[in-house]
Amino acid sequence: MGIINEAARSPGKHRLYSEEALKTIRIIKELQKQHYSLHEICEIFKENKNSDLFEKTANIRQYLDSLQKEVAGLYPAIRLCGSDEKVKLVSADIINKSVLVLQALMIMFNKPLD
């Protein structure tokens, strides 16, 4: 689909991917885990090739900072409703999505996942 270049083959017919291609494959796999289709992933990569990665990561950081402030503001209400099942489900969903975002960022910046 044009996301990565076709890799050469070894004498044993195995593909020989560059480190950059392997990094891209890891990102694709993470996006697939988040239920993105290959078509959607292609669009994401096309958009990112034409934009400044630093600007995108700065925007993500700004957004995460605003979310952190919002959650901090909700903390007293969350503590009062802590035993409410709906609050627990929403909180668990937020935590799961946050972990997926962190994993994707760690892969993007080539940091090992623990």
Secondary structure, 3 states (H helix, E strand, C coil): CCCCCCCEECCCCCEECCHHHHHHHHHHHHHHHCCCCHHHHHHHHHHHHCCCHHHHHHHHHHHHHHHHHHHHHHHHHHHHCCCCHHHHHHHHHHHHHHHHHHHHHHHHCCCCCC
